[in-house]
Amino acid sequence: MSNNKNSKLYDLEDRTLRFAQRVRRLIKKLPKIIANIEDVKQLAKTSASVGANYIEANESLSRKDIVYRIKVYRKEIKEIE
């Protein structure tokens, strides 16, 4: 595998975007019943915020800020599990 391919394979910004898009497609397939409303809202918000938090972490100004942002990012991922 070339270096360029490896960097694309592990590009978390791209992967988190694709994850959010897949979650949206899944949500559209779920039955629209009252029992799903709150869970679907939370799933949609969380799946999008994972990528947003990752991007913010990459744009952080200090190491301390990066660590904090990554912790938030990991917490968001755990909410989905």
Gaussian input, Z-matrix of N, CA and C with variables (Angstrom, degrees):
# hf/3-21g

backbone

0 1
 N
 C     1     B1
 C     2     B2     1     A1
 N     3     B3     2     A2     1     D1
 C     4     B4     3     A3     2     D2
 C     5     B5     4     A4     3     D3
 N     6     B6     5     A5     4     D4
 C     7     B7     6     A6     5     D5
 C     8     B8     7     A7     6     D6
 N     9     B9     8     A8     7     D7
 C    10    B10     9     A9     8     D8
 C    11    B11    10    A10     9     D9
 N    12    B12    11    A11    10    D10
 C    13    B13    12    A12    11    D11
 C    14    B14    13    A13    12    D12
 N    15    B15    14    A14    13    D13
 C    16    B16    15    A15    14    D14
 C    17    B17    16    A16    15    D15
 N    18    B18    17    A17    16    D16
 C    19    B19    18    A18    17    D17
 C    20    B20    19    A19    18    D18
 N    21    B21    20    A20    19    D19
 C    22    B22    21    A21    20    D20
 C    23    B23    22    A22    21    D21
 N    24    B24    23    A23    22    D22
 C    25    B25    24    A24    23    D23
 C    26    B26    25    A25    24    D24
 N    27    B27    26    A26    25    D25
 C    28    B28    27    A27    26    D26
 C    29    B29    28    A28    27    D27
 N    30    B30    29    A29    28    D28
 C    31    B31    30    A30    29    D29
 C    32    B32    31    A31    30    D30
 N    33    B33    32    A32    31    D31
 C    34    B34    33    A33    32    D32
 C    35    B35    34    A34    33    D33
 N    36    B36    35    A35    34    D34
 C    37    B37    36    A36    35    D35
 C    38    B38    37    A37    36    D36
 N    39    B39    38    A38    37    D37
 C    40    B40    39    A39    38    D38
 C    41    B41    40    A40    39    D39
 N    42    B42    41    A41    40    D40
 C    43    B43    42    A42    41    D41
 C    44    B44    43    A43    42    D42
 N    45    B45    44    A44    43    D43
 C    46    B46    45    A45    44    D44
 C    47    B47    46    A46    45    D45
 N    48    B48    47    A47    46    D46
 C    49    B49    48    A48    47    D47
 C    50    B50    49    A49    48    D48
 N    51    B51    50    A50    49    D49
 C    52    B52    51    A51    50    D50
 C    53    B53    52    A52    51    D51
 N    54    B54    53    A53    52    D52
 C    55    B55    54    A54    53    D53
 C    56    B56    55    A55    54    D54
 N    57    B57    56    A56    55    D55
 C    58    B58    57    A57    56    D56
 C    59    B59    58    A58    57    D57
 N    60    B60    59    A59    58    D58
 C    61    B61    60    A60    59    D59
 C    62    B62    61    A61    60    D60
 N    63    B63    62    A62    61    D61
 C    64    B64    63    A63    62    D62
 C    65    B65    64    A64    63    D63
 N    66    B66    65    A65    64    D64
 C    67    B67    66    A66    65    D65
 C    68    B68    67    A67    66    D66
 N    69    B69    68    A68    67    D67
 C    70    B70    69    A69    68    D68
 C    71    B71    70    A70    69    D69
 N    72    B72    71    A71    70    D70
 C    73    B73    72    A72    71    D71
 C    74    B74    73    A73    72    D72
 N    75    B75    74    A74    73    D73
 C    76    B76    75    A75    74    D74
 C    77    B77    76    A76    75    D75
 N    78    B78    77    A77    76    D76
 C    79    B79    78    A78    77    D77
 C    80    B80    79    A79    78    D78
 N    81    B81    80    A80    79    D79
 C    82    B82    81    A81    80    D80
 C    83    B83    82    A82    81    D81
 N    84    B84    83    A83    82    D82
 C    85    B85    84    A84    83    D83
 C    86    B86    85    A85    84    D84
 N    87    B87    86    A86    85    D85
 C    88    B88    87    A87    86    D86
 C    89    B89    88    A88    87    D87
 N    90    B90    89    A89    88    D88
 C    91    B91    90    A90    89    D89
 C    92    B92    91    A91    90    D90
 N    93    B93    92    A92    91    D91
 C    94    B94    93    A93    92    D92
 C    95    B95    94    A94    93    D93
 N    96    B96    95    A95    94    D94
 C    97    B97    96    A96    95    D95
 C    98    B98    97    A97    96    D96
 N    99    B99    98    A98    97    D97
 C   100   B100    99    A99    98    D98
 C   101   B101   100   A100    99    D99
 N   102   B102   101   A101   100   D100
 C   103   B103   102   A102   101   D101
 C   104   B104   103   A103   102   D102
 N   105   B105   104   A104   103   D103
 C   106   B106   105   A105   104   D104
 C   107   B107   106   A106   105   D105
 N   108   B108   107   A107   106   D106
 C   109   B109   108   A108   107   D107
 C   110   B110   109   A109   108   D108
 N   111   B111   110   A110   109   D109
 C   112   B112   111   A111   110   D110
 C   113   B113   112   A112   111   D111
 N   114   B114   113   A113   112   D112
 C   115   B115   114   A114   113   D113
 C   116   B116   115   A115   114   D114
 N   117   B117   116   A116   115   D115
 C   118   B118   117   A117   116   D116
 C   119   B119   118   A118   117   D117
 N   120   B120   119   A119   118   D118
 C   121   B121   120   A120   119   D119
 C   122   B122   121   A121   120   D120
 N   123   B123   122   A122   121   D121
 C   124   B124   123   A123   122   D122
 C   125   B125   124   A124   123   D123
 N   126   B126   125   A125   124   D124
 C   127   B127   126   A126   125   D125
 C   128   B128   127   A127   126   D126
 N   129   B129   128   A128   127   D127
 C   130   B130   129   A129   128   D128
 C   131   B131   130   A130   129   D129
 N   132   B132   131   A131   130   D130
 C   133   B133   132   A132   131   D131
 C   134   B134   133   A133   132   D132
 N   135   B135   134   A134   133   D133
 C   136   B136   135   A135   134   D134
 C   137   B137   136   A136   135   D135
 N   138   B138   137   A137   136   D136
 C   139   B139   138   A138   137   D137
 C   140   B140   139   A139   138   D138
 N   141   B141   140   A140   139   D139
 C   142   B142   141   A141   140   D140
 C   143   B143   142   A142   141   D141
 N   144   B144   143   A143   142   D142
 C   145   B145   144   A144   143   D143
 C   146   B146   145   A145   144   D144
 N   147   B147   146   A146   145   D145
 C   148   B148   147   A147   146   D146
 C   149   B149   148   A148   147   D147
 N   150   B150   149   A149   148   D148
 C   151   B151   150   A150   149   D149
 C   152   B152   151   A151   150   D150
 N   153   B153   152   A152   151   D151
 C   154   B154   153   A153   152   D152
 C   155   B155   154   A154   153   D153
 N   156   B156   155   A155   154   D154
 C   157   B157   156   A156   155   D155
 C   158   B158   157   A157   156   D156
 N   159   B159   158   A158   157   D157
 C   160   B160   159   A159   158   D158
 C   161   B161   160   A160   159   D159
 N   162   B162   161   A161   160   D160
 C   163   B163   162   A162   161   D161
 C   164   B164   163   A163   162   D162
 N   165   B165   164   A164   163   D163
 C   166   B166   165   A165   164   D164
 C   167   B167   166   A166   165   D165
 N   168   B168   167   A167   166   D166
 C   169   B169   168   A168   167   D167
 C   170   B170   169   A169   168   D168
 N   171   B171   170   A170   169   D169
 C   172   B172   171   A171   170   D170
 C   173   B173   172   A172   171   D171
 N   174   B174   173   A173   172   D172
 C   175   B175   174   A174   173   D173
 C   176   B176   175   A175   174   D174
 N   177   B177   176   A176   175   D175
 C   178   B178   177   A177   176   D176
 C   179   B179   178   A178   177   D177
 N   180   B180   179   A179   178   D178
 C   181   B181   180   A180   179   D179
 C   182   B182   181   A181   180   D180
 N   183   B183   182   A182   181   D181
 C   184   B184   183   A183   182   D182
 C   185   B185   184   A184   183   D183
 N   186   B186   185   A185   184   D184
 C   187   B187   186   A186   185   D185
 C   188   B188   187   A187   186   D186
 N   189   B189   188   A188   187   D187
 C   190   B190   189   A189   188   D188
 C   191   B191   190   A190   189   D189
 N   192   B192   191   A191   190   D190
 C   193   B193   192   A192   191   D191
 C   194   B194   193   A193   192   D192
 N   195   B195   194   A194   193   D193
 C   196   B196   195   A195   194   D194
 C   197   B197   196   A196   195   D195
 N   198   B198   197   A197   196   D196
 C   199   B199   198   A198   197   D197
 C   200   B200   199   A199   198   D198
 N   201   B201   200   A200   199   D199
 C   202   B202   201   A201   200   D200
 C   203   B203   202   A202   201   D201
 N   204   B204   203   A203   202   D202
 C   205   B205   204   A204   203   D203
 C   206   B206   205   A205   204   D204
 N   207   B207   206   A206   205   D205
 C   208   B208   207   A207   206   D206
 C   209   B209   208   A208   207   D207
 N   210   B210   209   A209   208   D208
 C   211   B211   210   A210   209   D209
 C   212   B212   211   A211   210   D210
 N   213   B213   212   A212   211   D211
 C   214   B214   213   A213   212   D212
 C   215   B215   214   A214   213   D213
 N   216   B216   215   A215   214   D214
 C   217   B217   216   A216   215   D215
 C   218   B218   217   A217   216   D216
 N   219   B219   218   A218   217   D217
 C   220   B220   219   A219   218   D218
 C   221   B221   220   A220   219   D219
 N   222   B222   221   A221   220   D220
 C   223   B223   222   A222   221   D221
 C   224   B224   223   A223   222   D222
 N   225   B225   224   A224   223   D223
 C   226   B226   225   A225   224   D224
 C   227   B227   226   A226   225   D225
 N   228   B228   227   A227   226   D226
 C   229   B229   228   A228   227   D227
 C   230   B230   229   A229   228   D228
 N   231   B231   230   A230   229   D229
 C   232   B232   231   A231   230   D230
 C   233   B233   232   A232   231   D231
 N   234   B234   233   A233   232   D232
 C   235   B235   234   A234   233   D233
 C   236   B236   235   A235   234   D234
 N   237   B237   236   A236   235   D235
 C   238   B238   237   A237   236   D236
 C   239   B239   238   A238   237   D237
 N   240   B240   239   A239   238   D238
 C   241   B241   240   A240   239   D239
 C   242   B242   241   A241   240   D240

   B1=1.4387
   B2=1.5213
   B3=1.3188
   B4=1.4586
   B5=1.5211
   B6=1.3091
   B7=1.4577
   B8=1.5206
   B9=1.3248
   B10=1.4550
   B11=1.5280
   B12=1.3243
   B13=1.4688
   B14=1.5246
   B15=1.3311
   B16=1.4594
   B17=1.5181
   B18=1.3187
   B19=1.4622
   B20=1.5182
   B21=1.3251
   B22=1.4676
   B23=1.5268
   B24=1.3156
   B25=1.4522
   B26=1.5241
   B27=1.3277
   B28=1.4538
   B29=1.5290
   B30=1.3152
   B31=1.4550
   B32=1.5322
   B33=1.3269
   B34=1.4684
   B35=1.5182
   B36=1.3136
   B37=1.4645
   B38=1.5288
   B39=1.3077
   B40=1.4670
   B41=1.5293
   B42=1.3211
   B43=1.4663
   B44=1.5224
   B45=1.3394
   B46=1.4655
   B47=1.5288
   B48=1.3300
   B49=1.4663
   B50=1.5291
   B51=1.3315
   B52=1.4689
   B53=1.5246
   B54=1.3365
   B55=1.4602
   B56=1.5293
   B57=1.3228
   B58=1.4674
   B59=1.5297
   B60=1.3159
   B61=1.4638
   B62=1.5264
   B63=1.3316
   B64=1.4769
   B65=1.5219
   B66=1.3280
   B67=1.4653
   B68=1.5258
   B69=1.3410
   B70=1.4698
   B71=1.5304
   B72=1.3402
   B73=1.4641
   B74=1.5277
   B75=1.3301
   B76=1.4681
   B77=1.5222
   B78=1.3161
   B79=1.4650
   B80=1.5286
   B81=1.3163
   B82=1.4752
   B83=1.5246
   B84=1.3350
   B85=1.4613
   B86=1.5240
   B87=1.3215
   B88=1.4625
   B89=1.5239
   B90=1.3332
   B91=1.4672
   B92=1.5325
   B93=1.2982
   B94=1.4594
   B95=1.5281
   B96=1.3288
   B97=1.4563
   B98=1.5311
   B99=1.2918
   B100=1.4642
   B101=1.5273
   B102=1.3100
   B103=1.4636
   B104=1.5279
   B105=1.3178
   B106=1.4618
   B107=1.5189
   B108=1.3052
   B109=1.4659
   B110=1.5225
   B111=1.3089
   B112=1.4662
   B113=1.5264
   B114=1.3266
   B115=1.4629
   B116=1.5270
   B117=1.3182
   B118=1.4625
   B119=1.5300
   B120=1.3206
   B121=1.4725
   B122=1.5255
   B123=1.3251
   B124=1.4599
   B125=1.5243
   B126=1.3038
   B127=1.4685
   B128=1.5267
   B129=1.3077
   B130=1.4680
   B131=1.5253
   B132=1.3199
   B133=1.4686
   B134=1.5281
   B135=1.3134
   B136=1.4603
   B137=1.5204
   B138=1.3242
   B139=1.4678
   B140=1.5274
   B141=1.3049
   B142=1.4656
   B143=1.5307
   B144=1.3181
   B145=1.4618
   B146=1.5249
   B147=1.3037
   B148=1.4722
   B149=1.5263
   B150=1.3104
   B151=1.4633
   B152=1.5127
   B153=1.3185
   B154=1.4659
   B155=1.5280
   B156=1.3201
   B157=1.4679
   B158=1.5252
   B159=1.3150
   B160=1.4641
   B161=1.5294
   B162=1.3244
   B163=1.4599
   B164=1.5269
   B165=1.3272
   B166=1.4705
   B167=1.5221
   B168=1.3148
   B169=1.4650
   B170=1.5227
   B171=1.3139
   B172=1.4657
   B173=1.5196
   B174=1.3152
   B175=1.4642
   B176=1.5271
   B177=1.3081
   B178=1.4604
   B179=1.5204
   B180=1.3157
   B181=1.4571
   B182=1.5245
   B183=1.3165
   B184=1.4614
   B185=1.5263
   B186=1.2978
   B187=1.4658
   B188=1.5233
   B189=1.3296
   B190=1.4607
   B191=1.5360
   B192=1.3204
   B193=1.4561
   B194=1.5206
   B195=1.3324
   B196=1.4679
   B197=1.5241
   B198=1.3239
   B199=1.4673
   B200=1.5234
   B201=1.3337
   B202=1.4621
   B203=1.5243
   B204=1.3285
   B205=1.4704
   B206=1.5289
   B207=1.3206
   B208=1.4671
   B209=1.5273
   B210=1.3278
   B211=1.4655
   B212=1.5219
   B213=1.3158
   B214=1.4678
   B215=1.5254
   B216=1.3188
   B217=1.4613
   B218=1.5328
   B219=1.3213
   B220=1.4702
   B221=1.5241
   B222=1.3255
   B223=1.4682
   B224=1.5359
   B225=1.3155
   B226=1.4641
   B227=1.5338
   B228=1.3174
   B229=1.4670
   B230=1.5297
   B231=1.3300
   B232=1.4615
   B233=1.5209
   B234=1.3309
   B235=1.4668
   B236=1.5183
   B237=1.3176
   B238=1.4668
   B239=1.5198
   B240=1.3080
   B241=1.4781
   B242=1.4970
   A1=110.09
   A2=116.77
   A3=119.06
   A4=110.47
   A5=115.70
   A6=121.74
   A7=111.25
   A8=117.14
   A9=121.82
   A10=110.78
   A11=116.42
   A12=120.48
   A13=110.91
   A14=116.46
   A15=120.78
   A16=111.44
   A17=117.28
   A18=119.43
   A19=109.89
   A20=117.92
   A21=120.80
   A22=110.16
   A23=117.29
   A24=121.89
   A25=111.38
   A26=116.50
   A27=120.73
   A28=112.83
   A29=118.42
   A30=122.87
   A31=108.70
   A32=116.10
   A33=120.17
   A34=113.02
   A35=117.11
   A36=119.25
   A37=110.15
   A38=115.98
   A39=121.12
   A40=110.82
   A41=116.39
   A42=120.31
   A43=112.02
   A44=117.85
   A45=119.42
   A46=110.40
   A47=117.55
   A48=120.61
   A49=110.36
   A50=116.13
   A51=119.49
   A52=111.40
   A53=116.87
   A54=121.03
   A55=110.48
   A56=117.03
   A57=120.91
   A58=110.61
   A59=117.28
   A60=120.76
   A61=111.54
   A62=116.70
   A63=120.00
   A64=110.92
   A65=116.59
   A66=120.10
   A67=109.41
   A68=117.54
   A69=120.72
   A70=110.91
   A71=116.25
   A72=119.23
   A73=110.80
   A74=116.47
   A75=120.52
   A76=110.60
   A77=116.80
   A78=121.66
   A79=110.98
   A80=116.10
   A81=120.04
   A82=111.93
   A83=116.53
   A84=120.91
   A85=113.23
   A86=117.36
   A87=120.57
   A88=110.74
   A89=116.32
   A90=118.81
   A91=110.68
   A92=115.69
   A93=121.02
   A94=109.19
   A95=113.85
   A96=119.95
   A97=109.17
   A98=116.30
   A99=121.70
   A100=111.67
   A101=117.28
   A102=120.82
   A103=112.65
   A104=118.32
   A105=121.83
   A106=113.99
   A107=118.78
   A108=121.80
   A109=112.93
   A110=118.84
   A111=121.44
   A112=112.24
   A113=116.72
   A114=119.51
   A115=111.21
   A116=116.70
   A117=121.09
   A118=110.42
   A119=117.39
   A120=120.37
   A121=110.62
   A122=116.43
   A123=120.72
   A124=111.25
   A125=116.65
   A126=121.05
   A127=110.96
   A128=116.84
   A129=120.80
   A130=110.70
   A131=116.85
   A132=120.97
   A133=111.13
   A134=115.82
   A135=120.83
   A136=111.49
   A137=117.32
   A138=119.34
   A139=111.16
   A140=117.39
   A141=120.34
   A142=111.45
   A143=116.80
   A144=118.98
   A145=112.56
   A146=117.84
   A147=120.38
   A148=109.23
   A149=117.00
   A150=120.88
   A151=112.35
   A152=116.18
   A153=120.29
   A154=110.66
   A155=116.77
   A156=120.33
   A157=111.26
   A158=117.02
   A159=119.89
   A160=110.49
   A161=116.83
   A162=120.77
   A163=110.35
   A164=116.87
   A165=120.78
   A166=111.28
   A167=116.83
   A168=120.06
   A169=110.30
   A170=116.90
   A171=120.53
   A172=112.20
   A173=117.00
   A174=120.87
   A175=112.21
   A176=117.02
   A177=121.64
   A178=111.59
   A179=114.76
   A180=120.91
   A181=113.58
   A182=117.00
   A183=119.48
   A184=110.31
   A185=115.23
   A186=120.39
   A187=110.50
   A188=116.77
   A189=122.02
   A190=110.38
   A191=116.65
   A192=121.88
   A193=111.03
   A194=116.42
   A195=120.53
   A196=110.11
   A197=116.96
   A198=121.30
   A199=110.32
   A200=116.38
   A201=120.32
   A202=111.11
   A203=116.92
   A204=121.17
   A205=111.18
   A206=116.66
   A207=119.98
   A208=110.24
   A209=117.69
   A210=120.37
   A211=110.93
   A212=117.20
   A213=120.93
   A214=109.39
   A215=116.24
   A216=123.33
   A217=110.74
   A218=116.38
   A219=121.04
   A220=111.04
   A221=116.71
   A222=120.66
   A223=110.01
   A224=117.17
   A225=120.95
   A226=110.96
   A227=115.88
   A228=120.04
   A229=110.20
   A230=117.30
   A231=120.68
   A232=111.87
   A233=118.04
   A234=121.41
   A235=110.57
   A236=116.94
   A237=120.79
   A238=110.73
   A239=117.62
   A240=121.87
   A241=112.74
   D1=134.76
   D2=179.56
   D3=-77.04
   D4=163.17
   D5=179.53
   D6=-58.60
   D7=-42.66
   D8=-179.45
   D9=-62.15
   D10=-42.42
   D11=178.38
   D12=-63.32
   D13=-43.15
   D14=178.74
   D15=-61.02
   D16=-44.14
   D17=-178.45
   D18=-64.82
   D19=-35.93
   D20=178.12
   D21=-70.63
   D22=-39.22
   D23=-179.95
   D24=-59.75
   D25=-38.10
   D26=-176.27
   D27=-103.52
   D28=16.80
   D29=-179.74
   D30=-72.49
   D31=98.06
   D32=-175.49
   D33=-66.04
   D34=-30.01
   D35=177.90
   D36=-62.13
   D37=-46.28
   D38=178.64
   D39=-67.31
   D40=-42.94
   D41=-178.08
   D42=-65.59
   D43=-38.71
   D44=179.65
   D45=-70.47
   D46=-32.63
   D47=175.26
   D48=-65.05
   D49=-47.22
   D50=178.76
   D51=-62.99
   D52=-35.73
   D53=176.75
   D54=-61.28
   D55=-48.17
   D56=179.66
   D57=-61.36
   D58=-39.12
   D59=178.46
   D60=-65.36
   D61=-40.54
   D62=178.03
   D63=-66.32
   D64=-38.42
   D65=177.81
   D66=-62.26
   D67=-42.93
   D68=179.56
   D69=-60.61
   D70=-41.79
   D71=178.53
   D72=-64.19
   D73=-39.61
   D74=177.75
   D75=-63.18
   D76=-44.79
   D77=-178.91
   D78=-58.26
   D79=-39.80
   D80=-179.63
   D81=-63.30
   D82=-24.87
   D83=-178.74
   D84=-87.42
   D85=-15.40
   D86=-177.62
   D87=-71.70
   D88=148.49
   D89=177.56
   D90=-63.91
   D91=139.08
   D92=-178.91
   D93=-88.69
   D94=78.65
   D95=179.56
   D96=-119.79
   D97=158.22
   D98=-176.28
   D99=-55.98
   D100=-38.24
   D101=-177.74
   D102=-62.85
   D103=-23.43
   D104=-177.81
   D105=-92.09
   D106=-15.71
   D107=-169.79
   D108=-53.98
   D109=-56.80
   D110=-176.52
   D111=-67.71
   D112=-39.55
   D113=178.85
   D114=-63.33
   D115=-41.69
   D116=179.86
   D117=-65.48
   D118=-41.55
   D119=177.42
   D120=-59.66
   D121=-47.45
   D122=-178.97
   D123=-64.31
   D124=-42.22
   D125=179.27
   D126=-62.02
   D127=-43.03
   D128=179.93
   D129=-63.94
   D130=-46.96
   D131=-179.27
   D132=-63.13
   D133=-47.12
   D134=-176.43
   D135=-65.65
   D136=-42.79
   D137=-178.10
   D138=-63.95
   D139=-34.38
   D140=178.23
   D141=-76.36
   D142=-36.18
   D143=-175.37
   D144=-73.07
   D145=-21.86
   D146=177.35
   D147=-59.05
   D148=-49.85
   D149=179.24
   D150=-66.05
   D151=-40.90
   D152=179.91
   D153=-62.26
   D154=-43.15
   D155=179.12
   D156=-66.10
   D157=-36.49
   D158=177.64
   D159=-64.45
   D160=-44.21
   D161=178.98
   D162=-62.08
   D163=-44.05
   D164=177.97
   D165=-60.58
   D166=-39.39
   D167=179.20
   D168=-62.94
   D169=-40.27
   D170=179.39
   D171=-67.41
   D172=-25.55
   D173=-178.44
   D174=-97.71
   D175=7.77
   D176=-178.13
   D177=-64.17
   D178=154.21
   D179=-176.14
   D180=-89.89
   D181=-29.88
   D182=-176.62
   D183=-130.20
   D184=162.08
   D185=177.39
   D186=-60.01
   D187=-40.97
   D188=179.61
   D189=-60.09
   D190=-41.80
   D191=178.67
   D192=-66.31
   D193=-40.77
   D194=178.32
   D195=-60.59
   D196=-46.83
   D197=-179.66
   D198=-59.93
   D199=-44.55
   D200=178.85
   D201=-60.43
   D202=-46.98
   D203=-178.16
   D204=-62.94
   D205=-40.57
   D206=178.67
   D207=-64.51
   D208=-37.41
   D209=176.96
   D210=-63.28
   D211=-41.18
   D212=177.18
   D213=-63.57
   D214=-44.06
   D215=178.37
   D216=-56.15
   D217=-47.52
   D218=-179.84
   D219=-65.47
   D220=-38.48
   D221=178.73
   D222=-62.53
   D223=-42.48
   D224=178.24
   D225=-60.30
   D226=-42.36
   D227=179.55
   D228=-62.36
   D229=-41.89
   D230=-179.52
   D231=-63.62
   D232=-29.97
   D233=178.57
   D234=-65.17
   D235=-29.10
   D236=-177.92
   D237=-76.94
   D238=-34.55
   D239=-174.24
   D240=-59.49

